[in-house]
Amino acid sequence: MSTWIWALVLLAAVWLANWGAEHLATPLKKLRKQWGFSVAAGGALVGIASASPEIGVNIASAVRGVGDIGLGTMLGSNVIAIPLMVITAYIATRNLKKKKAEKNHGQHIKEQLLKVDPTAVTVQAIPYLVIVAVVAILTVPKQWRGLQPVDGWIMLGLYVIFLTQALLRGRKEKEKIEWKKKEIWLAVAGVAALGLGAFFTVRATENLVAAFGISKVVGGLFITAPMAALPEIFATWSVAKSGQITSAVTSVIGDHAATLAVAFLPLALVTVPVENFPLFITVLSFVGLVAILYAAFIHWGSSEGEHGFKRWQVYTLGAVLFVYVAVVLFWVLNYF
């Protein structure tokens, strides 16, 4: 098959996996309301479904013996997703219809503010930073370098703690929810779509990196990860346009906490080595940087008691993303 055909296969496979994730997300959203979880905590719950395409990709890459693709996808998606989703939400909310907008939204527009519930920092952002720090502790020291099975189990346990604390904090009154058979069957179909989409995502990436003559980890960073982000961008746009601004902005953290922790396990079980350490440490550093900026901007980027992202902070996240691409492409890859 020619390169352009594999590119189309990759696009179709990513969308198939995300179709499956969307139909898993619907029951989880209902569970959030039925169990009385807060909006920010609900982002962590729905993040399980949102991260399932990346988890599926890592399982498929581990099974096929191309774990570097999964490693690149896992790290790359955690760098690019946070800036892209914040930028998308900011643009989407500048012209919200009045009936969908939150109270004082007009004032937020004048102040160039993307308002976000401050609990997003303590419920999601800080625990996510802990996950990033643990990944660094387990993989950066020379004697521990590379992914080992024990690392995977540690990360899985850490995610269970992250999810539990997110769900138990800020509980609200439970709502009565009706369940339809169609939703359940669509969720089952979603699982099948996820598996099929993940397999062909890895298969297509394998062929594309071979055609371009690049390493598998770079293929994961710059082919699979950006493609995987496209459906998330459209989903963030849709949620933000509906007026659910905090959900649109915070779901990305719940998503990528699961990506970094749960998706770590299949790669660790097959002991994926870190072959290009300068590249690995550079990308991991950017993962931490964007998470720190995300938390700091929500907490300190407030205006008269309102928390969220000012326009200059949105631009800053975009600039960090640009610097990340430039550094990886023109420095690390050229000199190492």
Summary of the structure (lengths in Angstrom):
residues: 336
radius of gyration: 19.3
end to end distance: 31.5
largest distance: 58.9
contacts: 1261
relative contact order: 0.22
helix: 79%
strand: 2%
